[in-house]
């Protein structure tokens, strides 16, 4: 079930290579990762209206045979829309640019480690911030 969820690029490739390297074995997996389905799948099992159908080929072949399936993997291929209300202000914060959180010179050490995993961290977050923490698995993002 979703074998590539929570994996970085190198580990996704490892899973893909592993699945493709299996000989005389059938693997059935669910995935929303269109690149993995494209590269690994030799057949697509499709459930529609409580009926199961088998389609030979990868994701591209399946979408050619059943075009509505494109909406499973591309948001622009669907009529579905989502709308979220604009968040309100936080009491005492009159500006979206005002810092809500500040950290300076911080470090983090995993339990049982002798040296910090990350150090010298300085971060400031405001209502207008969109912060992403990037790094390979095991780098200490959590």
HELIX and SHEET records of a PDB file:
HELIX    1   1 UNK A    9  UNK A   21  1                                  13    
HELIX    2   2 UNK A   34  UNK A   40  1                                   7    
HELIX    3   3 UNK A   59  UNK A   65  1                                   7    
HELIX    4   4 UNK A   67  UNK A   72  5                                   6    
HELIX    5   5 UNK A   75  UNK A   77  5                                   3    
SHEET    1   A 2 UNK A  43  UNK A  48  0                                        
SHEET    2   A 2 UNK A  51  UNK A  56 -1                                        
SHEET    1   B 2 UNK A  99  UNK A 108  0                                        
SHEET    2   B 2 UNK A 118  UNK A 126 -1                                        
END                                                                             
